[in-house]
């Protein structure tokens, strides 16, 4: 069943944060993920949530998503993100309709 890494990011230091994009993109590709959303415009519909940047990455499974997130290469990228932004991240299991 697919799984998704979902991240809300508020970039605090745009110039150094730029390095994160390249590092994270390479790591996602190495671990078999694909970006479904990567910072496009957000249109709030309900509540007072107004994320600045939103990312959704698809993986084949929760285990694959965890393998990506906890990998040495992504942990190096994550250091850059955490030093230059604030945010929230989680993995959510996808939905597979009955056949």
ZAKE-538468 format. One record per residue (C-alpha): residue in three letters; z, y, x. Coordinates in steps of 0.5 Angstrom, whole numbers, plus 500, padded with zeros to 3 digits. Layout:
# residues N
    aa    up   north   east
   ala     Z       Y      X
...
# end
This chain:
# residues 99
    aa    up   north   east
   unk   500     500    500
   unk   498     507    503
   unk   504     512    505
   unk   504     519    506
   unk   507     524    511
   unk   508     530    508
   unk   510     536    512
   unk   512     543    509
   unk   512     548    515
   unk   514     555    516
   unk   511     557    523
   unk   515     562    527
   unk   511     563    533
   unk   504     562    532
   unk   501     562    539
   unk   505     557    542
   unk   505     553    535
   unk   497     552    536
   unk   498     547    542
   unk   502     543    537
   unk   496     542    532
   unk   492     539    538
   unk   497     534    540
   unk   499     532    533
   unk   491     531    531
   unk   490     527    537
   unk   497     523    535
   unk   495     522    528
   unk   488     519    530
   unk   491     514    535
   unk   496     512    530
   unk   490     511    524
   unk   492     516    520
   unk   488     521    517
   unk   489     528    514
   unk   488     529    507
   unk   491     537    507
   unk   492     541    513
   unk   494     548    512
   unk   490     550    506
   unk   491     555    501
   unk   497     553    496
   unk   497     555    489
   unk   504     555    486
   unk   505     552    479
   unk   512     551    477
   unk   519     554    480
   unk   520     558    486
   unk   517     554    492
   unk   512     558    496
   unk   510     554    502
   unk   507     557    508
   unk   503     551    511
   unk   503     544    508
   unk   500     538    511
   unk   499     531    508
   unk   497     525    512
   unk   495     518    510
   unk   497     512    513
   unk   496     505    511
   unk   503     503    510
   unk   510     506    511
   unk   511     502    517
   unk   504     505    520
   unk   507     512    518
   unk   514     511    521
   unk   510     508    527
   unk   506     514    528
   unk   512     519    527
   unk   517     515    532
   unk   511     514    537
   unk   512     517    544
   unk   506     521    543
   unk   508     524    537
   unk   515     526    539
   unk   512     530    545
   unk   508     534    539
   unk   514     535    535
   unk   518     538    540
   unk   513     544    540
   unk   513     544    533
   unk   520     544    532
   unk   521     550    538
   unk   516     554    534
   unk   517     553    527
   unk   522     551    521
   unk   520     546    516
   unk   521     539    512
   unk   518     532    513
   unk   518     526    509
   unk   514     519    508
   unk   513     517    501
   unk   510     511    499
   unk   503     511    495
   unk   501     508    489
   unk   497     502    488
   unk   494     501    481
   unk   495     494    478
   unk   488     491    479
# end
